[in-house]
């Protein structure tokens, strides 16, 4: 019997922790983008008139609810110069810091579409981090996410964006 020995050189991707330096001019989250494929691999849910939740009593709520950042989740990136793949992650502490800085700097109306064009008519109306995986209200919306996840509720007062959300053109949040 002849056996061929195959050796695969499996290289581990480099992993980098991203930090926030509040002393820098550009620091923290500048905006929240609506994207088709969120890097954190979690979609938002949207509440509208046909959402089967008892508290959804408005004619059409136009709310998007979902994670903005998940702590310790590896997010794959590609170096545009070399083409090398690497992972980045945010610690639970950095996620909290990003959320607090975003709110303190009053960026709740700063939104883009696919990290390209700024869009008007979207407002963060609620922001929190999951304190208890089992009892957090994120569970109410069907999310099973770790403690420290930054959750957002965004009100959409832009008819074009809302129509695109209903068509599932945009499925989640991505931070800038």
N, C-alpha and C positions, 0 to 999 in steps of 0.2 A: 504494500500500500504506500502510495506517495501522498504525503501531506504537505501542503504549501503553508508556510508560516507567514502570516500577514501581520505586520506591526503598524499600528496607527499611532501617529504622533498627535495626541489630543492636547492641544494647548488651552489652558484656561484663559478666559478673557480677563483682562484687567478690570478691577472694580474700584470705583472712586466714590468717596462720600462727598456729597455737596454740602457746603456750609454757607451761612449768611454772615456777611460782615457789615453790620449796620453803619459803620464809619464810611463805607464806600458810597459814592454819589448814586450809582445804580445798584440797588441791593434789594433782595427779596422778590416778591411777585409783582410784576408791573401791571399785568392784566390776566384775565381768564379767557381762554379761547374756546369756542365751540368747534369740535373736530369730529370727523367721521370715525377715526380710529385712535382713541386715546392711548398714549404711551403706557399709562398705568393699567391698561387692559380691563377697565371697568366702565360700563356705560352708565349714563344717568337714566332716571325714569322721568316721565313727564306727566303732570296732572292736567287733565282737561275735563270737559263736561261729561265725557263718557268713561272717566276713570271710576272703577267700582270701589270707591272708598267712601265711607259714610260722611266724613268731614269735607269731602269735595263737593260743596253745595253751591259754589258760584257757577254762573252760566258757563264760563270757561276760565279756569284758574290761570292757565299759562305759566305753570311753575315747572322748573327743571330741578331735580334733586339728585345729587350724586357726589362722589368723591372728587376732590381736587388733588390731593396727595395721599399716598399710602406709605406709612413709615416702613423702612427696611425692605422695600420692594425693589428688586433690581430692574432697572429700566435700560434696555439695550440702546446704545448710541453708535454711530459710525463717524469716525474722523474723516471730515471732508477732504483733507489733504492726502492722507495715507490710505484711506479705505479700511483701516483697522477697526474692528468692533471692540467695544468696551461697555461695561455696565456702570451706571451711576445709581446712587440711592440717597435717601434722606433719612436721618435718624428721627425718632419720635420727637426729640427735643427740637430739631431743626424744623420739622413740620409745624409744631406749635409756634415757633418763632416766626415762620413765614406767614402763618395765619394772622398772628397778632400784628405784625408789621403791615400786612395788607389792609387790615381794618383800621389801624392807627393812622395810616397815610391816606385814608378815605378813598381807596381805589375801587369801591364797590360798583361804580358805573363804567369801569374800564374793561372793555371786552373787544375781542377780535374774532374773525372767522378764519379758521385754519391758519392761525398765526400770520395772516396777511393783512386784510383790511380791517380797520376799526369799524365797529358797528355800534349804533345808538339804540336806545330803547331796551337795554338789559340792565338789571340791577340786582346785586346780591342783597337779598332780604333776610338771609339767615346764614350764619357761619358757626360751626362748632367742631370740636374734635370728639371722637368716640371715646368715652370714658369707661364704658363697660360693654364688652362685646355682646353680652346676652340681653341686656336691658336697654340699650341705646335705641333711640327712635329710628335710627337707620334700619333696624330690623323691620320696623313697620312698613318700610318701602321695599323690603325684600333683599337688603344688603347683608352680607355676612363678611364683615371687614374687621381688621385688627384694631385693637386699642390704639389711639393716637391718630387715626385716619382723620384728615380734614374734610369735612362735609360742607356742601354748599346748597342753598336753595336760591335759585335765580328766577326772578320775575321777568317774563318776556312781554314787553309792550311794543314789539316790532312785528307787524303782521307777516312780512316776508320771512323773517327768521322763524316765526312760529310755524308757518306752513312748511318750511324746510325740516324743522324738527319732527313734525307729524309725518312727513315722508321718509323719516329716518336718514336724511342727508347728514345730519349731525347727531352723534350718539353719546358724546361725553365731553368732559371738561379737560383742558390741558393748560397748565400754567405757563406764563411767560416770565 
